[in-house]
Amino acid sequence: MNSTAISKSAAEKMCERINKLIRNFEKSLQPDEVAAMSLASFSNRPVIIKRLGYWNPDLIVLYGFDPNTGEALKIIQHITQFKLCLITLKRPADDEPLPETDDDEQSGRRIGFIINEEEA
């Protein structure tokens, strides 16, 4: 039996599941689109997430920015309060597209994730 899987906390497991859901969503993005999120508890404003992390045992941490103002955001949510809506936005003019590739995994913009370590 895999001891790593046994020792994972709820936050780490949730982070991994969110990662898989977002990766599947991103496969449908066009080159001029980015994946954004709207959190029900965050005034339903779309935000662009650059990184997703967790703090065991029960916090999810999102790092990103408001696409309208450019303001940096750090959103901390308890796993029991986390509600997420994935949406598609046009890529901001100052956002660099990913290099051209034939790999379907590289279409659209990727949100970076930390899923194997806790926030400090």
C-alpha positions as CSV (number, residue, x, y, z in Angstrom):
1,M,0.0,0.0,0.0
2,N,1.2,3.5,-0.8
3,S,2.1,5.3,2.4
4,T,2.1,8.7,0.7
5,A,-1.6,8.3,-0.1
6,I,-2.4,7.3,3.5
7,S,-0.6,10.4,5.0
8,K,-2.2,13.0,2.7
9,S,-4.4,15.5,4.5
10,A,-7.8,16.7,3.3
11,A,-6.3,19.9,1.9
12,E,-3.7,18.1,-0.1
13,K,-6.2,15.7,-1.5
14,M,-8.6,18.5,-2.4
15,C,-5.8,20.4,-4.1
16,E,-5.0,17.4,-6.3
17,R,-8.7,17.0,-7.3
18,I,-9.0,20.7,-8.1
19,N,-5.8,20.4,-10.2
20,K,-7.3,17.5,-12.3
21,L,-10.6,19.4,-12.8
22,I,-8.8,22.5,-14.0
23,R,-6.4,20.6,-16.3
24,N,-9.5,19.0,-18.0
25,F,-11.1,22.4,-18.3
26,E,-8.0,24.0,-19.8
27,K,-8.0,21.5,-22.6
28,S,-10.9,23.4,-24.2
29,L,-9.1,26.8,-24.2
30,Q,-8.3,28.6,-27.4
31,P,-4.8,30.2,-27.8
32,D,-6.3,33.7,-27.0
33,E,-8.1,32.5,-23.9
34,V,-7.1,32.0,-20.3
35,A,-8.7,30.0,-17.5
36,A,-10.1,32.1,-14.8
37,M,-12.1,31.4,-11.6
38,S,-14.9,32.9,-9.8
39,L,-15.2,32.1,-6.2
40,A,-18.7,32.3,-4.7
41,S,-17.3,33.8,-1.5
42,F,-15.2,36.4,-3.4
43,S,-18.0,38.7,-4.8
44,N,-18.3,36.5,-7.8
45,R,-15.5,38.5,-9.5
46,P,-13.5,36.5,-12.0
47,V,-9.8,36.2,-11.0
48,I,-6.9,34.7,-12.8
49,I,-5.0,32.2,-10.7
50,K,-1.3,31.7,-11.2
51,R,-0.7,29.2,-8.4
52,L,-2.7,26.9,-6.2
53,G,-1.4,25.6,-2.9
54,Y,-2.6,24.2,0.4
55,W,-1.8,24.4,4.1
56,N,-2.6,21.2,5.8
57,P,-4.8,20.1,7.2
58,D,-7.7,22.3,5.9
59,L,-6.8,25.4,3.9
60,I,-6.6,26.0,0.2
61,V,-4.5,29.0,-1.0
62,L,-4.9,30.7,-4.4
63,Y,-2.4,33.2,-5.7
64,G,-3.4,35.3,-8.7
65,F,-4.7,38.7,-9.8
66,D,-7.8,40.6,-10.8
67,P,-7.8,40.8,-14.6
68,N,-9.6,44.2,-14.5
69,T,-7.3,46.0,-12.1
70,G,-4.1,44.0,-12.1
71,E,-4.2,43.8,-8.3
72,A,-2.4,40.8,-6.8
73,L,-4.6,38.4,-4.8
74,K,-4.0,35.8,-2.2
75,I,-7.2,34.0,-1.4
76,I,-7.3,31.6,1.6
77,Q,-10.3,29.3,1.8
78,H,-11.2,26.6,4.3
79,I,-11.9,23.3,2.4
80,T,-15.5,23.3,3.7
81,Q,-16.1,26.8,2.3
82,F,-14.4,26.3,-1.1
83,K,-16.8,26.8,-4.1
84,L,-15.3,27.3,-7.5
85,C,-16.6,28.3,-10.9
86,L,-14.2,27.9,-13.9
87,I,-14.7,30.4,-16.7
88,T,-12.9,31.4,-19.9
89,L,-11.6,35.0,-20.4
90,K,-9.8,36.5,-23.3
91,R,-6.0,36.6,-22.6
92,P,-4.8,39.9,-21.2
93,A,-2.8,41.9,-23.7
94,D,0.3,41.8,-21.5
95,D,0.1,38.0,-20.9
96,E,2.7,36.0,-22.8
97,P,1.3,33.0,-24.7
98,L,2.9,29.7,-24.3
99,P,5.3,28.5,-27.0
100,E,3.7,26.8,-30.0
101,T,3.5,23.0,-29.5
102,D,1.6,20.0,-30.9
103,D,0.9,18.8,-27.4
104,D,-2.8,19.2,-26.5
105,E,-1.7,19.7,-22.9
106,Q,0.0,23.0,-23.8
107,S,-3.0,24.7,-25.5
108,G,-4.3,27.7,-23.6
109,R,-2.7,29.1,-20.4
110,R,-1.8,26.8,-17.6
111,I,-2.3,27.6,-14.0
112,G,0.7,26.6,-12.0
113,F,0.2,24.3,-9.0
114,I,2.0,23.3,-5.9
115,I,0.4,20.0,-4.9
116,N,3.3,18.2,-3.3
117,E,4.2,20.5,-0.5
118,E,2.5,22.6,2.2
119,E,2.5,26.3,2.4
120,A,4.9,27.6,5.0
